[in-house]
């Protein structure tokens, strides 16, 4: 229409440009269709330059308005990069983005203001952050396409090239937006570089635009690009958390769930091929760390190698030292994505990043990081936060986690940039620190120890037994690996010291799964030291673990018998007594009560002769339990009452943790004994008391066991509704629960709920 009107007026492009003030290029772009949504003031200027009648003027304005109707975008979703059609998962994140897009749309329709005296409402701004390869860009583009109809004036993607050595600055990016929305060159020249910010903000304030600022480097690059007013929406993606940005919604991304990862791979390799070996598909996803970039590379590899089985790739990825090399398809390499972030770290942060790969488990802490680098604790915390901000380290409370693939990448950089001697020294120092701290923490639960000595200079807060317990659990994988390394290196004294310090603590984490290994390792170390007393002690601990943790009474009896022989060689009455006590525990597990009672009798006599009060408590408890198990309920109740009296008499001479455990077990066992007599009220009162105390001290293993026991008693008492509630509590106890008790509770629930 414009060309038709210009020719009718006998004007050249240059003539109309001179008459209207619109540039020759701008008019030419409109006539050739390169630009199809001019601003109203541009159309008015052209109409004036053409000398149009009122009717022709209105026709031209109407066509211009129609070109800006919904469905047209100056730089819209039709021009978005490829790679979003196979998007999967992220339901929660997309739901959050949908709510925010609806909020932006609602502001437009309602004309919402920011509040009294605050001026117009701000556009909705969302910072999508996460480690490299988590699919931030893909999700932002997918969301932009889904929300396109809510932002009819345009959906624009800007690549901020945040990983470049010299990324574009805000002024350059703003100018690009202004030109994309066809602000006349005359207006740009008139405003000058200093006025572009005002034009930019006014343009976005007047339009319903979705702006995707992809791959941002830092806050300084992004902050000027966030419009201050309007009904639009801005999605910012960055590997950095962009903590310094104000008034933005934050959406962190991590890896996909196993189910989402399998769905993603299936879309790439085909449903029939995936269904042929779902276990191999799951293994590929796991070796990719469920990271979208790695999954895409693996899926593309399989899609182009139809002769490969999925299992073949899974086995290739199973090799840690080859995995990153295998995760490459054409010019796309997972390690290259990681390297871009790594090269932007300060030297101190890069060193810590490399050395975090020496941490055996998936998580670490600030004190461990300080040990790895030799930094003061507060400096190490600052360096860790730099890695978090850079998207290379995850965090939850006071724990830090390297993604599996990032850990492999850090390991390759460590080998390439540090000497073998430095690496060995750093690992050895970390392991020694872990074991030293484990000993100090474990001794909170040992008789005659408790709090760390006054001269202890540790960097971990172990000022209470609760804090010691939390440290031992959170660092369990790490100090266990260090213990294995000490055993392999022949550091027998260290191995025995650690096992000894953790013996009483093991009651607090019974079903962790590693106590049999720890005490067996310590027994072998004691044998290497040729010390029969230490050997007897560790053999006894191993017997306990076999009985209680793994339910292997025959093996436990054999181990306790070995302990008895070693204790006799050492001439130690106390360890002989413990050996009899653990033999009794094994025989009780086999239902051999006469043999159990004989060992209990001998244990009690030896404990009393040795003056071992903690052992005497155990022998009395074992005697009462044996009576209860034999159905001699009244005798058992009398024995439990004597136990309570014993605890009252010598309570202040017992280690508090051990005395508390004695009271808990006595309450629980009295509850079971009253249940044998069908004295339900008394049974339930004792069981509730025990469970409340287990819950308060955080012992999930024994809490779950006794919740199952309570549910069973409630069933026997004819109270199924209450039993169901207790079984549900048992199932929900947590990761430290007794697996068998949880399984039994689930089975009981299933039976009750189908009645």
Secondary structure, DSSP 4 states (H G I P E B T S, - for coil): -HHHHHHHTT--HHHHHHHH---HHHHHHHHTTS-----HHHHHHHHHHHT--HHHHHHHHHHHHHHTSTT--TT-GGGSPS--TT----HHHHHHHHHHHHHHHHHHHHT-BSSTTT-BPPPEEEEEEESTTS-HHHHHHHHHHHTGGG-TT-EEEEE--TTSTTPPPHHHHHHHHHHHTT--HHHHHHHHHHHHHHHHHHHHHSS--EEEEES---HHHHHTTS-SSSS-EEEEEESS--TT--S-EEEEE-PPPHHHHHHHHHHHH-HHHHHHTHHHHHHHHHHTTT-HHHHHHHHHHHHH-TTS-HHHHHHHHT-HHHHHHHSEETTEEHHHHHHHHHTTS-HHHHHHHHHHTT-SSSEEEHHHHHHHHT--HHHHHHHHHHHHHTTS-EEETTEEE--HHHHHHHHHHHHHHS-HHHHHHHHHHHHHHHHHHHHHHHGGGSTT--SPPTT---SS--SSHHHHHHHHHHTHHHHHHHHHHHHHTT-HHHHHHHHHHHTGGGGGGGGGS-HHHHHHHHHHHHHHHT-HHHHHHHHHHHHHHHHHTT--HHHHHHHHHHHHHHHHHHT-HHHHHHHHHHHHHHHHHHT-HHHHHHHHHHHHHHHHHHT-HHHHHHHHHHHHHHHHHTT-HHHHHHHHHHHHHHHHHHGGGS-HHHHHHHHHHHHHHHHHHHHHTT-HHHHHHHHHHHHHHHHHTT-HHHHHHHHHHHHHHHHHTT-HHHHHHHHHHHHTS-TTS-HHHHHHHHHHHHHHHT-
